[in-house]
Amino acid sequence: MEAYFIRHGTTDWNAERRFQGERDIELNEKGRELAGALGRRLENVHFDRIYSSPLIRAYETACLIRGHRNIPIIRDQRLRELSFGGLEGMPYTQWIDTDHPRKYFFTEPARYQPPEGGETFLHAMERTRLFVQEELEGLARQGKTERVMVVAHGALLAALMCYLEGHGVENYWGSGLKGNCEETVFSFDGSVWKKLSDDKPRENPYESAVKKA
């Protein structure tokens, strides 16, 4: 089985470098253009089913990529973005301007602690592990599913990659934050996940915004 893991298109809060978390922010026009372009590029790729975060920015991305094809989209709560508690909507420059260990979000993930009401990296890693094992690996072992798509969020996909790539929270971000509407493709042979392709890592836009400030 093959699985395509895709981050949603851009939103206004992405452009403003704000932490969205579980806030239900819709795509902006650029985000819709990115999703439509990816859909055209993948229109001849067969998918048996598509999984999406329940948040609108991911679900709309999944719909635009699917286009007119008759492929079911399954909204799964385990694919929602990490919660950042009461600080959702805060710009990254303010997020790190503190002595609170939330400032280690990108730089030292093993030291990161969420703000009050937020979710830890370890919790996100656990719920994404369950999603992969219960949904994707289960389908693969049934032998009836050739290819699936998973559309979710930046920090959520990093948690999921920890399981697929076999690393811990200290390397939570792996090769870096996935860009909007960029995909990573894995195969699963019934026992081992293998990365087939990955969009080239690029500079984290949140961190680059701090350098420019």
C-alpha positions as CSV (number, residue, x, y, z in Angstrom):
1,M,0.0,0.0,0.0
2,E,1.1,3.6,-0.7
3,A,0.1,6.6,1.5
4,Y,0.3,10.2,0.5
5,F,0.6,12.6,3.5
6,I,-0.3,16.2,2.7
7,R,-0.4,19.4,4.6
8,H,-3.4,21.7,4.0
9,G,-3.3,24.8,1.8
10,T,-2.5,28.2,3.2
11,T,-4.7,30.3,5.4
12,D,-4.5,34.0,6.4
13,W,-3.2,32.9,9.7
14,N,-0.4,30.9,8.0
15,A,0.5,34.1,6.2
16,E,0.5,36.0,9.5
17,R,2.6,33.3,11.1
18,R,-0.1,32.7,13.8
19,F,-0.5,29.4,15.7
20,Q,-3.8,28.0,14.5
21,G,-4.1,24.8,16.5
22,E,-7.7,23.7,16.6
23,R,-9.2,27.0,15.6
24,D,-11.3,26.3,12.4
25,I,-9.6,28.7,10.0
26,E,-10.6,28.4,6.3
27,L,-8.3,28.4,3.3
28,N,-7.4,31.7,1.6
29,E,-7.3,32.1,-2.1
30,K,-3.7,31.2,-2.3
31,G,-4.5,28.0,-0.3
32,R,-7.3,27.1,-2.7
33,E,-5.0,27.7,-5.7
34,L,-2.3,25.4,-4.2
35,A,-4.8,22.7,-3.4
36,G,-6.3,22.9,-6.9
37,A,-2.9,22.7,-8.5
38,L,-2.0,19.7,-6.5
39,G,-5.3,18.1,-7.4
40,R,-4.5,18.6,-11.1
41,R,-1.0,17.1,-10.6
42,L,-2.5,14.0,-8.9
43,E,-5.6,13.6,-11.0
44,N,-4.3,10.5,-12.7
45,V,-3.2,8.9,-9.4
46,H,-5.7,6.3,-8.1
47,F,-6.7,6.7,-4.5
48,D,-9.1,4.2,-2.8
49,R,-9.9,6.6,0.0
50,I,-8.9,10.0,1.5
51,Y,-8.6,10.7,5.2
52,S,-8.8,14.3,6.5
53,S,-8.6,16.3,9.6
54,P,-12.1,17.5,10.6
55,L,-10.9,21.1,10.5
56,I,-12.1,23.0,7.4
57,R,-8.7,24.0,6.1
58,A,-7.7,20.4,5.7
59,Y,-11.1,19.1,4.6
60,E,-11.4,21.8,1.9
61,T,-7.9,20.9,0.7
62,A,-8.9,17.3,0.5
63,C,-12.0,18.2,-1.5
64,L,-10.1,20.3,-3.9
65,I,-7.4,17.7,-4.5
66,R,-10.1,15.0,-5.0
67,G,-11.9,17.2,-7.6
68,H,-14.7,15.3,-9.4
69,R,-13.5,11.9,-8.6
70,N,-15.8,9.6,-6.6
71,I,-13.4,9.0,-3.6
72,P,-14.8,8.9,-0.1
73,I,-13.3,11.5,2.3
74,I,-13.2,10.3,5.9
75,R,-12.9,13.0,8.6
76,D,-11.0,11.6,11.5
77,Q,-10.6,13.4,14.8
78,R,-7.2,11.9,15.4
79,L,-5.9,14.0,12.5
80,R,-6.9,17.4,14.0
81,E,-4.0,19.8,14.6
82,L,-2.4,20.1,18.0
83,S,-4.2,22.3,20.5
84,F,-2.4,25.4,21.7
85,G,-4.9,26.1,24.4
86,G,-5.8,29.7,25.1
87,L,-2.9,31.0,23.0
88,E,-4.3,29.9,19.6
89,G,-4.0,32.9,17.2
90,M,-0.8,34.2,18.8
91,P,1.9,35.2,16.3
92,Y,5.1,33.2,16.5
93,T,7.2,36.2,17.4
94,Q,5.1,36.6,20.6
95,W,5.0,32.8,21.1
96,I,8.7,32.6,21.7
97,D,9.1,36.0,23.5
98,T,8.8,34.3,26.9
99,D,10.6,32.2,29.5
100,H,7.8,29.6,29.3
101,P,9.1,26.3,27.7
102,R,6.6,26.8,24.9
103,K,9.4,28.8,23.2
104,Y,11.2,25.5,22.4
105,F,8.4,24.4,20.0
106,F,10.6,24.3,16.9
107,T,14.1,24.6,18.3
108,E,14.2,22.0,21.2
109,P,11.1,19.8,21.0
110,A,12.1,17.5,23.8
111,R,11.9,20.6,26.1
112,Y,8.6,21.9,24.8
113,Q,5.7,22.3,27.1
114,P,2.3,23.6,25.8
115,P,0.5,26.6,27.3
116,E,-2.4,25.9,29.6
117,G,-5.0,23.8,27.9
118,G,-2.7,22.8,25.1
119,E,-1.5,19.4,23.9
120,T,1.9,17.8,24.3
121,F,4.0,16.4,21.5
122,L,3.9,13.0,23.1
123,H,0.1,13.0,23.2
124,A,0.0,13.9,19.5
125,M,2.5,11.2,18.7
126,E,0.3,8.7,20.5
127,R,-3.0,9.5,18.7
128,T,-1.3,9.6,15.3
129,R,0.3,6.2,16.1
130,L,-3.1,4.8,16.8
131,F,-4.5,6.3,13.6
132,V,-1.8,4.7,11.5
133,Q,-2.0,1.3,13.2
134,E,-5.8,1.0,13.4
135,E,-6.6,2.6,10.0
136,L,-3.8,2.4,7.5
137,E,-2.0,-0.7,8.6
138,G,-5.3,-2.4,9.1
139,L,-6.3,-1.6,5.5
140,A,-3.0,-2.8,4.2
141,R,-3.2,-6.1,5.9
142,Q,-6.7,-6.7,4.4
143,G,-5.0,-6.4,1.0
144,K,-7.8,-4.5,-0.6
145,T,-6.4,-1.0,-0.5
146,E,-3.8,0.2,-3.1
147,R,-3.4,3.8,-2.1
148,V,-4.7,6.3,0.4
149,M,-4.3,10.1,1.0
150,V,-4.1,11.8,4.4
151,V,-4.6,15.5,4.6
152,A,-3.8,17.2,7.9
153,H,-1.6,19.8,9.6
154,G,2.0,20.8,10.0
155,A,2.6,19.8,13.6
156,L,0.2,16.9,13.4
157,L,2.1,15.4,10.4
158,A,5.4,15.8,12.3
159,A,3.9,13.6,15.1
160,L,2.8,11.1,12.5
161,M,6.2,11.0,10.9
162,C,7.7,10.1,14.3
163,Y,6.0,6.8,14.1
164,L,6.6,6.2,10.4
165,E,10.3,7.0,10.6
166,G,10.9,5.5,14.0
167,H,12.2,8.5,15.9
168,G,11.3,10.1,19.3
169,V,10.2,13.5,20.4
170,E,13.8,14.8,20.5
171,N,13.7,14.7,16.6
172,Y,10.0,15.6,16.4
173,W,10.3,17.8,13.3
174,G,12.4,15.3,11.4
175,S,13.4,16.9,8.0
176,G,11.5,20.0,8.9
177,L,8.0,21.6,8.8
178,K,6.1,20.4,5.8
179,G,5.1,23.2,3.4
180,N,1.4,23.9,2.5
181,C,0.1,21.4,-0.1
182,E,3.4,19.5,-0.1
183,E,3.3,15.7,0.1
184,T,5.4,12.9,1.5
185,V,4.8,9.4,0.1
186,F,5.4,6.1,2.0
187,S,4.8,2.5,1.2
188,F,3.8,-0.2,3.7
189,D,4.6,-3.9,3.0
190,G,2.6,-5.2,5.9
191,S,5.4,-4.7,8.4
192,V,7.7,-1.8,7.5
193,W,7.0,1.8,6.4
194,K,9.4,3.1,3.7
195,K,9.6,6.6,2.5
196,L,9.4,6.8,-1.3
197,S,9.5,10.6,-1.9
198,D,9.4,13.8,0.1
199,D,9.3,17.4,-1.0
200,K,12.7,19.1,-0.5
201,P,13.0,20.5,3.0
202,R,12.9,24.3,3.1
203,E,13.5,27.0,5.7
204,N,10.8,27.1,8.3
205,P,8.8,30.3,7.6
206,Y,8.1,30.8,11.2
207,E,11.8,30.8,12.1
208,S,12.7,32.9,9.1
209,A,10.2,35.5,10.1
210,V,12.0,35.9,13.5
211,K,15.3,36.3,11.7
212,K,13.9,39.1,9.6
213,A,12.4,40.9,12.7
